[in-house]
Amino acid sequence: MRVAVPHHLHGLLLRAPWWERSVAALGLLLLVDSFLPWYRLSWTVIRYGSGQETHHVNTATAWHSSSAWSLAVLLGVTAAVGHLTCGAATTRWRTRLRWLFLLTATTGLLVATVSWLAIPSVDAPGGYGFVAADEIAGGVRLGDIVRDRLHDREVNVDWGFYLAVFIMMALVLLMLQDIVRRADRHAAAGAG
């Protein structure tokens, strides 16, 4: 399947420097990654009498498992798009906007990391997903992932989250490199 790209955008994409294409790719990757499994619950049920075991797994995306992770994705994607559109701003505002979007991406990375650290550890009371009978009431069944009620980060946080942290770190570093590179080029032009 071929996607039709308007002629003026196709030329723009090909002429864009590698770092701008990389920032665009990282922003798109982060958005796609947000729909991958970020959190999972797995459990085993043993039938009374027969002893037959059945294994179950339930996964959730960033959007379904955590408000903080959803915010982190929004901040990262907004930072990538904003950094790319800084060229449309007046020269006076470009550097300030790039720093603002770098701060936005860094905030997204921090929100994701701090919210991960806030998930109770396996070592916490009731570790390994033990759920007391009174917590199952209210329509929540065993194995349901309840948004913003995550637990056992060491065993339940899934690979989509770790990939997103890597993508956001790369995005922050690439945006910082671009700002420093532009500042060095501006200083060299001013000296020469």
Secondary structure by P-SEA (a helix, b strand, c coil): ccccccaaaaaaaaaccaaaaaaaaaaaaaaaaccccccccccccccccccbbbbbbbbbccccccaaaaaaaaaaaaaaaaaaaccccccccaaaaaaaaaaaaaaaaaaaaaaaaaccccccccccccccccccccccccccccccccccccccccaaaaaaaaaaaaaaaaaaaaaaaaaaaaaaaaac
